[in-house]
Amino acid sequence: MSICAFSSGITLHSPKGQSFKRLFSSHFINPIQKPLLEFQRAKLKFEAELMKEAEEDDGFTYSIVRPTAFFKSLGGQIELVKDGKPYVMFGDGKLCACKPISEPDLASFIADCVLSEDKLNQVLPIGGPGKALTPLEQGEMLFRLVGREPKFLKVPIEIMDFAIGVLDFLVKIFPSMEDAAEFGKIGRYYAAESMLILDPETGEYSAEKTPSYGKDTLENFFQRVLREGMAGQELGEQTIF
């Protein structure tokens, strides 16, 4: 069996030459539950196309994997805390929570999808091991690991709302700022929305209903970055702090 990876997934071909497709589309759980951003709506459209193709072609299969937050997306403030700076969070640090998963654990889960018939044509939300963590708890963990007293900078979420309003106004005059305005909306979204399954019965995010997988913990990731740095885990243009 050969595996050919591309930006939106993986195509497999059977060893007997009977080609079939099995695609994996990876992103956060939450954008699919509350699609308010452009890239979220684009992803939903792509997923719908996969499902339609599978309905029309028995030889076409897919597994849509929706991981929660990645470790590296929560590591942007490690060096700041290590250097004695405060940990920045929005509101009281309890606006949202997530069950982050490591890249190796996610890769292992996707490999399981390749081999497991029960994951064919399924939408599979997945989080890492352990309890769901709020930004406040992530910050407290980080201060404990560096041996410092917790020091937080609490930013009112309304500041982001104001900044987004300004950017939306400026886009009308300077269209080239459209990407900056959308980036601001993305930051605002993930500052307040949990990366957990939204329980349709209660309308609340549920850590209990968000599946867990793997062995890597966020605490172990923080410890490794404190020793070795973020090499290979850089966020680049996605960095906020």
N, C-alpha and C positions, 0 to 999 in steps of 0.2 A: 504494500500500500504506500503510495506517495502522498506527501502533504505539501501543498503549496500555499504559503502564507501571503496575505496581502492586507491592505490597510483596514478593511472592514471585516476580515474573518479568515477562514481557512477552507480551501477546497480539497476534497479527498477523492482519490480514484482507486477503484478496487483492483486487487492484484490480477484479476482475470481480464482486465481491460474493459470491463463494463463500467463506464464512467458514471459517477454520480456526484452530487455536490452536497456538502454539508458545511454550512456557514456559521461562523461564530461572531456575533456582534457584541462588543463589550462597552459598557458605560455604567454610570451610577444608577441605582434603583430609582431614586427620587425623581429625576427629570421625566421619567415615563409616567409617574403618578400625577404630577402637577406640571405639565409641559407649558411653561410660560416664556421660554427663550427660543430663539430661532434654531439653534443647533439641536435643541430637544425635539422640536417639531419635525426637523429634518430626519432625526433618528427614528421617530415614530413612523414616518412615511416609509423609510427604508425597511423597517421591520414588517410593515404591512405588505410590502412587495415580496418579502421572503415568504410570508405566510400564504399569500395568494399563489405564488409559484409552487409551493408544496402541495396546495390543494389541486392544482391543475396537472402536476407532474409527479407521479408516484416515485420516480427515481430521484427526486429532489428532496433533500431533508436539511434541516437546520437545527441549531441549538442556540438560543439567544441567552447569553450569560450577562447578568446585570450585577456586577460587583458594587459593594459600597465603597467608601473612601479608601484610597491607597495610603500606605504608610508615608510615602514621600510627600504627599499633599498635606500631611500634618507635621512635617519636619522643618518647615520654613523658619521657625523661631528658635530652634535648638541653639544655634551659635549666639543669638542675642541673649538668651537666658544664661548661657555659659559665661558670657562676658559681663554679666551682672545687670543686664537691661530687664525691664519689666516684660511680662508676657501680655500681649495685646489680645483682647477679646471684645466681642460686641455684647452690649447689655450686661447681664449678670453672669454671662458665660454658660447659661443654661438654656439658651434659645433653641439649641439643636443638639443632636447626638448622632453617633455613628458606630458601626462595628467594623473598623478598618481591616483590610486583608492585605497580606504581602504579595508581591509579584510572583515569587515561587509557589506560594499556596494557590494563587489564582491559576497559574500555568498548570499545576497539578489537577485542579478541578476541571479545566478545559480538556486536559488529556483524558480524564474520566468520561467526559461527554463523548469523546471519540469512540470509546470502548463500550459505553453503556446504552443499550437499546432503549431503556426507559427514559433517557434524556433526549430522544429524538423528537423534533418538532415541539419543543417545550421552551417556555420562558422561565429562566432559572435565576432568581435573585440569590445572592450569596454574600455572606459576610465572613469576617475572620473569627477566631475563637475568643471566648470571654464575653464580658458584659459590654453593653453600649456605653460609650464615653462621651461626656460633654466637653467642650473646650476648657471649662473650668477644671475638670478632672484631668484632662491632658496636661494642662499647665501645672497642676499640683504634682503630678507624676514627674514632670520634667525637673521641677525645683528640688524634689526629693532626690532625684538621681544626681544632680550637680551639687547637692549638699548646701543649698541656700534657702533662706526664708522666702516663702512665696511673696511675689511683688507683681501685682496686676495693674494693667492700664485698661480700664473699662470704657469703651467707646460707645456712645449712644448710637443705636442703629439708625436713628433719624438723620445722622450726619451723612450716611450713605444715600438716604432718600433725597436729601438736598443736593448732593453732588450729582446724582443721576438726573435730577430735574434740570440742573445747570447744563449738563452735557447734552441732554435731549434738546434743549433750547439752542445750544451752540451748533448742533448738527444741522439745524435748519439753515444756518448761515455758512457753516464750514462742513460740507458733506464728508470731507476726509476724516472727520473725527468720529465717524460712525462706529468704527471698531472699538475705539476707546469707550464710547457710550455703552456698547453691548458688553464689553468687559466689566464695566461697572455694575451692570445689571446681573451679570453672572456672579460677581463677588457678593452682591447683596442677597442673591438667592441662596447661595450656600452658607451665608452667615446666619441664616434664620431657619432654614429647612433641614430637618433631620434626614440622614441617609439611611433610613430604615423603611420597612414595609408599612404602608399606610393601611390600617385596618378599615375596611369599608363599613363595618358594623358600627364602629365607634367614631370614625373620622379622625382618629389619633394615630401617630406613629407608634409601632409596636416593636420593641427589641425582642420580645419573646417569639414573635412570628417571623423574625428575620433569621433565616438559616445561618448556621455557623459552619466553618470548614477550616481545616488546617491546624498547624501547631505554632506558627510564628506569632508573637505578640507585639503590640506596639511598644511595650516597655523594653523588650529585647532590642527592637529597632532603635529606640532612643539611645540605649546603652552603646550599641555598635556605632552609631553616628557620633556620639560623644568621644569615642576612642579613635575613629577612623575618618570622620568627616562625611560629607554628603556626596562624595565622588561617585558618579554614575547614577545619582538620584536627584540631580538638579532639576528644578521646575522651570527654569528659563523665563519666558515671558508670562508664565502662569503665576509667578511669585507675586504675592500681595504684600507680605511683611518681609 
